């Protein structure tokens, strides 16, 4: 897992004195939020960002020397693609509205973008027990977004790559197994505990869907550096019964 220094938190809005564009948007106002990347055209390269709050962002300008979808590198393998989760800082330049007057798209300048780790849920087994680890981790915040369970975490380290996973016991899930027991697991690879790091990570909950139901209850636990138990209980709603 990449180590991220402490950075701008969810919901932060920065206001500076600046001129207004023709639609009244301040060119010095910045918004920060989480979203999913969707590539809508390849020639020319065009993207939209589907934000967690339902907004649709269309990047039309960038504060980067390179195109914004290269998040810190010009390596083609590192280009953002459909399904990538990001934390984006942006300025609204313009918008358009449908016949009902509701805004359908925001046209934006991308000020900065950070790719967020997005993973599935692992079955914990004897074979992967050691690699998954059982080291402490601090959960600063936990919240749901549609099919995603999101964490803001803190951990200590120095040199090594750390790994974060959400795990469950193997086997087919049934309605009687609710709440589904999940664990947030951390492997620090024997790293020193010298420097505090903060990161965001999201997990797709689709793997705990149970056929015949339209929702499932779950419980997540983890342990911090003081051996205090973190616990989060939620209900994942995923559609009509089959």
Beta strands, then each sheet from edge to edge (+ up, - down):
strand 1: 31-42
strand 2: 45-51
strand 3: 56-62
strand 4: 85-97
strand 5: 103-119
strand 6: 121-124
strand 7: 138-145
strand 8: 148-157
strand 9: 163-169
strand 10: 180-187
strand 11: 195-204
strand 12: 215-223
strand 13: 229-237
sheet 1: 7+ 8- 11+ 5+ 3+ 2- 1+ 4-
sheet 2: 6+ 9+ 10- 12- 13+
end
